[in-house]
Amino acid sequence: MPGRLIICPTPIGNIGDVSDRLRTTLAEVDMVACEDTRRTGRLFERLEIDPPRFISNHEGNEEDRARQLAQAIERGSRVALVSDAGTPLISDPGFPLVRECIEMNLEIEVLPGPSAITTALVASGLPVNRWRFEGFLPRRAGELERVLQSPETVVAFESPRRLPDSLRALGALAPDRQAAVCREMTKLHEEVVRGSLGELARRFRADVKGEIVVVLAPAEAKSGAPDMALAVEALRRLVQSGARPRAAAGVVATLTNTRPNDLYKELTGREPRR
Protein backbone atom coordinates (compact mmCIF):
# COMPACT_ATOMS: atom_id res chain seq x y z
CA MET A 1 0.00 0.00 0.00
CA PRO A 2 1.42 3.45 -0.89
CA GLY A 3 2.20 5.89 1.87
CA ARG A 4 -0.39 8.41 2.92
CA LEU A 5 -1.24 11.03 5.51
CA ILE A 6 -4.34 10.18 7.53
CA ILE A 7 -5.87 13.02 9.53
CA CYS A 8 -7.47 11.50 12.61
CA PRO A 9 -9.83 13.44 14.89
CA THR A 10 -9.69 12.16 18.46
CA PRO A 11 -12.28 12.43 21.24
CA ILE A 12 -12.72 15.83 22.88
CA GLY A 13 -13.57 14.23 26.19
CA ASN A 14 -15.49 10.97 25.87
CA ILE A 15 -13.49 7.92 24.83
CA GLY A 16 -16.73 6.34 23.65
CA ASP A 17 -16.62 8.66 20.64
CA VAL A 18 -13.78 6.65 19.10
CA SER A 19 -15.06 5.10 15.87
CA ASP A 20 -14.17 1.65 14.60
CA ARG A 21 -12.51 3.33 11.62
CA LEU A 22 -10.28 5.46 13.85
CA ARG A 23 -9.36 2.48 16.02
CA THR A 24 -8.44 0.39 12.97
CA THR A 25 -6.46 3.23 11.42
CA LEU A 26 -4.41 3.89 14.54
CA ALA A 27 -3.66 0.17 14.84
CA GLU A 28 -2.34 0.00 11.26
CA VAL A 29 -0.25 3.16 10.77
CA ASP A 30 3.53 3.19 10.84
CA MET A 31 3.87 6.40 12.84
CA VAL A 32 1.77 9.03 14.57
CA ALA A 33 2.45 12.77 14.39
CA CYS A 34 1.04 14.26 17.60
CA GLU A 35 1.14 17.36 19.79
CA ASP A 36 1.98 15.59 23.06
CA THR A 37 3.48 12.10 22.79
CA ARG A 38 2.55 11.29 26.42
CA ARG A 39 -1.08 12.25 25.95
CA THR A 40 -1.33 10.33 22.69
CA GLY A 41 0.36 7.39 24.39
CA ARG A 42 -2.40 7.33 27.00
CA LEU A 43 -4.99 7.28 24.22
CA PHE A 44 -3.34 4.20 22.72
CA GLU A 45 -3.28 2.56 26.15
CA ARG A 46 -7.00 3.15 26.63
CA LEU A 47 -7.69 1.75 23.17
CA GLU A 48 -5.40 -1.22 23.92
CA ILE A 49 -3.41 -0.61 20.75
CA ASP A 50 0.31 -1.28 20.52
CA PRO A 51 1.83 2.16 19.92
CA PRO A 52 3.77 2.77 16.71
CA ARG A 53 6.50 5.39 16.50
CA PHE A 54 5.37 8.75 17.89
CA ILE A 55 6.72 11.94 16.29
CA SER A 56 6.12 15.23 18.10
CA ASN A 57 4.38 17.76 15.86
CA HIS A 58 3.44 20.85 17.81
CA GLU A 59 3.26 24.59 17.31
CA GLY A 60 6.95 25.05 17.99
CA ASN A 61 8.32 22.54 15.48
CA GLU A 62 5.62 21.77 12.91
CA GLU A 63 7.27 23.79 10.12
CA ASP A 64 10.42 21.68 10.45
CA ARG A 65 8.52 18.43 10.90
CA ALA A 66 6.40 18.89 7.77
CA ARG A 67 9.18 18.03 5.34
CA GLN A 68 10.45 15.14 7.47
CA LEU A 69 7.01 13.54 7.74
CA ALA A 70 6.18 14.14 4.08
CA GLN A 71 9.40 12.42 3.04
CA ALA A 72 8.48 9.43 5.22
CA ILE A 73 5.11 9.26 3.48
CA GLU A 74 6.82 9.51 0.10
CA ARG A 75 8.91 6.48 1.06
CA GLY A 76 5.73 4.52 1.80
CA SER A 77 4.93 5.20 5.46
CA ARG A 78 1.36 5.57 6.65
CA VAL A 79 1.33 8.54 9.01
CA ALA A 80 -1.57 9.43 11.29
CA LEU A 81 -1.88 13.08 12.27
CA VAL A 82 -3.63 13.66 15.61
CA SER A 83 -3.97 16.59 17.99
CA ASP A 84 -4.50 16.41 21.73
CA ALA A 85 -8.27 16.46 21.17
CA GLY A 86 -10.64 17.08 18.29
CA THR A 87 -9.83 17.62 14.64
CA PRO A 88 -6.25 18.50 13.65
CA LEU A 89 -5.62 21.87 11.93
CA ILE A 90 -8.68 23.47 13.58
CA SER A 91 -6.81 25.76 16.00
CA ASP A 92 -4.32 22.87 16.25
CA PRO A 93 -1.07 21.96 14.43
CA GLY A 94 -1.04 20.22 11.07
CA PHE A 95 -1.52 22.78 8.31
CA PRO A 96 2.16 22.90 7.19
CA LEU A 97 2.19 19.11 6.89
CA VAL A 98 -0.97 19.07 4.80
CA ARG A 99 0.42 21.76 2.49
CA GLU A 100 3.70 19.89 2.14
CA CYS A 101 1.87 16.68 1.20
CA ILE A 102 -0.23 18.52 -1.37
CA GLU A 103 2.87 20.09 -2.94
CA MET A 104 4.52 16.66 -3.12
CA ASN A 105 1.34 15.13 -4.58
CA LEU A 106 1.01 12.67 -1.70
CA GLU A 107 -2.26 11.01 -0.76
CA ILE A 108 -4.26 12.53 2.09
CA GLU A 109 -7.16 10.84 3.85
CA VAL A 110 -9.37 12.68 6.33
CA LEU A 111 -11.44 10.80 8.89
CA PRO A 112 -14.60 12.49 10.19
CA GLY A 113 -14.85 12.84 13.90
CA PRO A 114 -15.33 14.92 17.04
CA SER A 115 -15.09 18.70 17.09
CA ALA A 116 -15.90 21.02 19.98
CA ILE A 117 -16.85 23.67 17.43
CA THR A 118 -19.76 21.90 15.78
CA THR A 119 -20.80 20.22 19.03
CA ALA A 120 -21.15 23.58 20.79
CA LEU A 121 -22.82 25.19 17.77
CA VAL A 122 -25.60 22.61 17.72
CA ALA A 123 -25.98 22.64 21.50
CA SER A 124 -26.23 26.44 21.62
CA GLY A 125 -29.72 26.55 20.13
CA LEU A 126 -28.65 29.42 17.87
CA PRO A 127 -29.00 29.51 14.05
CA VAL A 128 -26.78 26.99 12.29
CA ASN A 129 -27.60 27.69 8.64
CA ARG A 130 -24.79 30.26 8.39
CA TRP A 131 -21.91 30.40 10.86
CA ARG A 132 -18.21 31.06 11.11
CA PHE A 133 -15.38 30.06 13.41
CA GLU A 134 -13.46 32.96 14.98
CA GLY A 135 -10.66 30.99 16.63
CA PHE A 136 -10.13 32.56 20.06
CA LEU A 137 -12.12 35.67 20.94
CA PRO A 138 -10.11 38.85 20.30
CA ARG A 139 -9.06 41.01 23.24
CA ARG A 140 -9.60 44.57 21.97
CA ALA A 141 -13.03 46.19 22.20
CA GLY A 142 -12.90 47.27 18.55
CA GLU A 143 -12.23 43.72 17.40
CA LEU A 144 -14.99 42.37 19.65
CA GLU A 145 -17.37 44.88 18.09
CA ARG A 146 -16.40 43.57 14.65
CA VAL A 147 -17.25 40.05 15.80
CA LEU A 148 -20.64 41.22 17.03
CA GLN A 149 -21.38 42.75 13.62
CA SER A 150 -21.16 39.35 11.93
CA PRO A 151 -24.32 38.39 10.00
CA GLU A 152 -23.52 34.74 10.80
CA THR A 153 -23.55 32.88 14.09
CA VAL A 154 -20.04 33.07 15.55
CA VAL A 155 -18.28 30.19 17.31
CA ALA A 156 -15.11 30.95 19.26
CA PHE A 157 -12.83 29.39 21.83
CA GLU A 158 -12.08 31.19 25.09
CA SER A 159 -9.81 30.40 28.01
CA PRO A 160 -11.47 29.84 31.39
CA ARG A 161 -9.41 32.65 32.89
CA ARG A 162 -10.42 35.16 30.22
CA LEU A 163 -14.08 34.21 30.01
CA PRO A 164 -15.45 36.69 32.63
CA ASP A 165 -13.61 39.64 31.06
CA SER A 166 -14.68 38.71 27.54
CA LEU A 167 -18.33 38.29 28.52
CA ARG A 168 -18.25 41.58 30.40
CA ALA A 169 -16.86 43.37 27.33
CA LEU A 170 -19.32 41.70 24.97
CA GLY A 171 -22.20 42.40 27.34
CA ALA A 172 -21.31 46.09 27.44
CA LEU A 173 -21.41 46.25 23.64
CA ALA A 174 -24.54 44.16 23.04
CA PRO A 175 -26.27 43.21 26.33
CA ASP A 176 -29.36 41.75 24.63
CA ARG A 177 -27.52 39.60 22.06
CA GLN A 178 -28.30 35.92 22.59
CA ALA A 179 -25.34 33.63 23.20
CA ALA A 180 -24.26 30.39 24.81
CA VAL A 181 -21.29 29.36 26.93
CA CYS A 182 -20.48 25.70 26.32
CA ARG A 183 -18.09 24.15 28.82
CA GLU A 184 -16.41 20.73 28.86
CA MET A 185 -18.33 19.39 25.86
CA THR A 186 -18.86 15.58 25.93
CA LYS A 187 -17.13 15.34 29.32
CA LEU A 188 -18.50 14.41 32.74
CA HIS A 189 -19.16 18.02 33.78
CA GLU A 190 -20.53 19.25 30.45
CA GLU A 191 -22.49 22.48 30.80
CA VAL A 192 -24.34 24.67 28.28
CA VAL A 193 -25.58 28.02 29.59
CA ARG A 194 -27.80 30.00 27.22
CA GLY A 195 -29.01 33.58 27.56
CA SER A 196 -28.27 37.18 26.65
CA LEU A 197 -24.70 38.44 26.87
CA GLY A 198 -25.73 40.62 29.78
CA GLU A 199 -27.10 37.61 31.64
CA LEU A 200 -24.07 35.50 30.87
CA ALA A 201 -21.71 38.25 32.04
CA ARG A 202 -23.50 38.25 35.39
CA ARG A 203 -23.52 34.46 35.52
CA PHE A 204 -19.79 34.03 34.87
CA ARG A 205 -18.20 36.64 37.11
CA ALA A 206 -15.36 34.44 38.33
CA ASP A 207 -12.90 32.08 36.67
CA VAL A 208 -14.32 28.76 35.59
CA LYS A 209 -12.65 25.45 34.88
CA GLY A 210 -12.50 23.41 31.71
CA GLU A 211 -12.47 24.06 27.99
CA ILE A 212 -14.82 26.80 26.81
CA VAL A 213 -16.61 27.47 23.52
CA VAL A 214 -18.66 30.66 23.17
CA VAL A 215 -21.42 30.90 20.56
CA LEU A 216 -22.87 34.30 19.59
CA ALA A 217 -26.12 34.90 17.72
CA PRO A 218 -25.81 36.76 14.40
CA ALA A 219 -26.34 40.50 14.23
CA GLU A 220 -29.80 41.52 13.15
CA ALA A 221 -30.01 43.05 9.69
CA LYS A 222 -30.39 46.81 9.81
CA SER A 223 -33.65 47.99 8.31
CA GLY A 224 -32.87 51.14 6.35
CA ALA A 225 -35.18 53.12 4.13
CA PRO A 226 -35.47 51.66 0.62
CA ASP A 227 -33.51 53.39 -2.12
CA MET A 228 -36.33 54.53 -4.40
CA ALA A 229 -34.00 55.97 -7.05
CA LEU A 230 -32.12 52.69 -7.33
CA ALA A 231 -35.37 50.73 -7.51
CA VAL A 232 -36.77 52.98 -10.26
CA GLU A 233 -33.55 52.66 -12.26
CA ALA A 234 -33.76 48.86 -12.00
CA LEU A 235 -37.37 49.00 -13.17
CA ARG A 236 -36.44 51.27 -16.09
CA ARG A 237 -33.79 48.83 -17.27
CA LEU A 238 -36.21 45.92 -17.11
CA VAL A 239 -38.80 47.83 -19.16
CA GLN A 240 -36.15 48.84 -21.71
CA SER A 241 -35.30 45.15 -22.03
CA GLY A 242 -38.91 44.40 -22.96
CA ALA A 243 -40.62 43.69 -19.64
CA ARG A 244 -44.18 44.93 -19.07
CA PRO A 245 -44.09 47.90 -16.67
CA ARG A 246 -46.68 46.71 -14.18
CA ALA A 247 -45.32 43.15 -13.95
CA ALA A 248 -41.75 44.41 -13.65
CA ALA A 249 -42.78 46.90 -10.96
CA GLY A 250 -44.14 44.01 -8.88
CA VAL A 251 -40.91 42.08 -9.14
CA VAL A 252 -38.66 45.05 -8.32
CA ALA A 253 -40.90 46.08 -5.40
CA THR A 254 -40.53 42.64 -3.84
CA LEU A 255 -36.75 42.78 -4.10
CA THR A 256 -36.33 46.37 -2.87
CA ASN A 257 -39.01 46.60 -0.15
CA THR A 258 -40.91 49.29 -2.07
CA ARG A 259 -44.49 49.61 -3.32
CA PRO A 260 -45.17 48.59 -6.94
CA ASN A 261 -47.65 51.45 -7.51
CA ASP A 262 -45.07 53.99 -6.34
CA LEU A 263 -42.45 52.54 -8.69
CA TYR A 264 -44.86 52.55 -11.61
CA LYS A 265 -45.80 56.18 -10.97
CA GLU A 266 -42.16 57.27 -10.68
CA LEU A 267 -41.35 55.53 -13.97
CA THR A 268 -44.34 56.61 -16.05
CA GLY A 269 -45.51 59.78 -14.33
CA ARG A 270 -49.05 58.45 -13.98
CA GLU A 271 -51.05 56.34 -11.60
CA PRO A 272 -51.46 52.67 -12.57
CA ARG A 273 -54.86 51.69 -13.89
CA ARG A 274 -57.11 49.85 -11.48
C-alpha positions in Angstrom: 0.0 0.0 0.0 1.4 3.4 -0.9 2.2 5.9 1.9 -0.4 8.4 2.9 -1.2 11.0 5.5 -4.3 10.2 7.5 -5.9 13.0 9.5 -7.5 11.5 12.6 -9.8 13.4 14.9 -9.7 12.2 18.5 -12.3 12.4 21.2 -12.7 15.8 22.9 -13.6 14.2 26.2 -15.5 11.0 25.9 -13.5 7.9 24.8 -16.7 6.3 23.6 -16.6 8.7 20.6 -13.8 6.6 19.1 -15.1 5.1 15.9 -14.2 1.7 14.6 -12.5 3.3 11.6 -10.3 5.5 13.9 -9.4 2.5 16.0 -8.4 0.4 13.0 -6.5 3.2 11.4 -4.4 3.9 14.5 -3.7 0.2 14.8 -2.3 0.0 11.3 -0.3 3.2 10.8 3.5 3.2 10.8 3.9 6.4 12.8 1.8 9.0 14.6 2.5 12.8 14.4 1.0 14.3 17.6 1.1 17.4 19.8 2.0 15.6 23.1 3.5 12.1 22.8 2.6 11.3 26.4 -1.1 12.2 26.0 -1.3 10.3 22.7 0.4 7.4 24.4 -2.4 7.3 27.0 -5.0 7.3 24.2 -3.3 4.2 22.7 -3.3 2.6 26.1 -7.0 3.1 26.6 -7.7 1.8 23.2 -5.4 -1.2 23.9 -3.4 -0.6 20.8 0.3 -1.3 20.5 1.8 2.2 19.9 3.8 2.8 16.7 6.5 5.4 16.5 5.4 8.8 17.9 6.7 11.9 16.3 6.1 15.2 18.1 4.4 17.8 15.9 3.4 20.8 17.8 3.3 24.6 17.3 6.9 25.1 18.0 8.3 22.5 15.5 5.6 21.8 12.9 7.3 23.8 10.1 10.4 21.7 10.4 8.5 18.4 10.9 6.4 18.9 7.8 9.2 18.0 5.3 10.5 15.1 7.5 7.0 13.5 7.7 6.2 14.1 4.1 9.4 12.4 3.0 8.5 9.4 5.2 5.1 9.3 3.5 6.8 9.5 0.1 8.9 6.5 1.1 5.7 4.5 1.8 4.9 5.2 5.5 1.4 5.6 6.7 1.3 8.5 9.0 -1.6 9.4 11.3 -1.9 13.1 12.3 -3.6 13.7 15.6 -4.0 16.6 18.0 -4.5 16.4 21.7 -8.3 16.5 21.2 -10.6 17.1 18.3 -9.8 17.6 14.6 -6.2 18.5 13.6 -5.6 21.9 11.9 -8.7 23.5 13.6 -6.8 25.8 16.0 -4.3 22.9 16.2 -1.1 22.0 14.4 -1.0 20.2 11.1 -1.5 22.8 8.3 2.2 22.9 7.2 2.2 19.1 6.9 -1.0 19.1 4.8 0.4 21.8 2.5 3.7 19.9 2.1 1.9 16.7 1.2 -0.2 18.5 -1.4 2.9 20.1 -2.9 4.5 16.7 -3.1 1.3 15.1 -4.6 1.0 12.7 -1.7 -2.3 11.0 -0.8 -4.3 12.5 2.1 -7.2 10.8 3.8 -9.4 12.7 6.3 -11.4 10.8 8.9 -14.6 12.5 10.2 -14.8 12.8 13.9 -15.3 14.9 17.0 -15.1 18.7 17.1 -15.9 21.0 20.0 -16.9 23.7 17.4 -19.8 21.9 15.8 -20.8 20.2 19.0 -21.2 23.6 20.8 -22.8 25.2 17.8 -25.6 22.6 17.7 -26.0 22.6 21.5 -26.2 26.4 21.6 -29.7 26.5 20.1 -28.6 29.4 17.9 -29.0 29.5 14.0 -26.8 27.0 12.3 -27.6 27.7 8.6 -24.8 30.3 8.4 -21.9 30.4 10.9 -18.2 31.1 11.1 -15.4 30.1 13.4 -13.5 33.0 15.0 -10.7 31.0 16.6 -10.1 32.6 20.1 -12.1 35.7 20.9 -10.1 38.9 20.3 -9.1 41.0 23.2 -9.6 44.6 22.0 -13.0 46.2 22.2 -12.9 47.3 18.6 -12.2 43.7 17.4 -15.0 42.4 19.6 -17.4 44.9 18.1 -16.4 43.6 14.7 -17.2 40.0 15.8 -20.6 41.2 17.0 -21.4 42.7 13.6 -21.2 39.3 11.9 -24.3 38.4 10.0 -23.5 34.7 10.8 -23.6 32.9 14.1 -20.0 33.1 15.5 -18.3 30.2 17.3 -15.1 31.0 19.3 -12.8 29.4 21.8 -12.1 31.2 25.1 -9.8 30.4 28.0 -11.5 29.8 31.4 -9.4 32.6 32.9 -10.4 35.2 30.2 -14.1 34.2 30.0 -15.5 36.7 32.6 -13.6 39.6 31.1 -14.7 38.7 27.5 -18.3 38.3 28.5 -18.2 41.6 30.4 -16.9 43.4 27.3 -19.3 41.7 25.0 -22.2 42.4 27.3 -21.3 46.1 27.4 -21.4 46.3 23.6 -24.5 44.2 23.0 -26.3 43.2 26.3 -29.4 41.7 24.6 -27.5 39.6 22.1 -28.3 35.9 22.6 -25.3 33.6 23.2 -24.3 30.4 24.8 -21.3 29.4 26.9 -20.5 25.7 26.3 -18.1 24.1 28.8 -16.4 20.7 28.9 -18.3 19.4 25.9 -18.9 15.6 25.9 -17.1 15.3 29.3 -18.5 14.4 32.7 -19.2 18.0 33.8 -20.5 19.2 30.5 -22.5 22.5 30.8 -24.3 24.7 28.3 -25.6 28.0 29.6 -27.8 30.0 27.2 -29.0 33.6 27.6 -28.3 37.2 26.7 -24.7 38.4 26.9 -25.7 40.6 29.8 -27.1 37.6 31.6 -24.1 35.5 30.9 -21.7 38.3 32.0 -23.5 38.3 35.4 -23.5 34.5 35.5 -19.8 34.0 34.9 -18.2 36.6 37.1 -15.4 34.4 38.3 -12.9 32.1 36.7 -14.3 28.8 35.6 -12.7 25.4 34.9 -12.5 23.4 31.7 -12.5 24.1 28.0 -14.8 26.8 26.8 -16.6 27.5 23.5 -18.7 30.7 23.2 -21.4 30.9 20.6 -22.9 34.3 19.6 -26.1 34.9 17.7 -25.8 36.8 14.4 -26.3 40.5 14.2 -29.8 41.5 13.1 -30.0 43.1 9.7 -30.4 46.8 9.8 -33.6 48.0 8.3 -32.9 51.1 6.4 -35.2 53.1 4.1 -35.5 51.7 0.6 -33.5 53.4 -2.1 -36.3 54.5 -4.4 -34.0 56.0 -7.1 -32.1 52.7 -7.3 -35.4 50.7 -7.5 -36.8 53.0 -10.3 -33.5 52.7 -12.3 -33.8 48.9 -12.0 -37.4 49.0 -13.2 -36.4 51.3 -16.1 -33.8 48.8 -17.3 -36.2 45.9 -17.1 -38.8 47.8 -19.2 -36.2 48.8 -21.7 -35.3 45.1 -22.0 -38.9 44.4 -23.0 -40.6 43.7 -19.6 -44.2 44.9 -19.1 -44.1 47.9 -16.7 -46.7 46.7 -14.2 -45.3 43.2 -14.0 -41.8 44.4 -13.7 -42.8 46.9 -11.0 -44.1 44.0 -8.9 -40.9 42.1 -9.1 -38.7 45.1 -8.3 -40.9 46.1 -5.4 -40.5 42.6 -3.8 -36.7 42.8 -4.1 -36.3 46.4 -2.9 -39.0 46.6 -0.2 -40.9 49.3 -2.1 -44.5 49.6 -3.3 -45.2 48.6 -6.9 -47.6 51.5 -7.5 -45.1 54.0 -6.3 -42.5 52.5 -8.7 -44.9 52.6 -11.6 -45.8 56.2 -11.0 -42.2 57.3 -10.7 -41.4 55.5 -14.0 -44.3 56.6 -16.1 -45.5 59.8 -14.3 -49.1 58.4 -14.0 -51.1 56.3 -11.6 -51.5 52.7 -12.6 -54.9 51.7 -13.9 -57.1 49.9 -11.5 
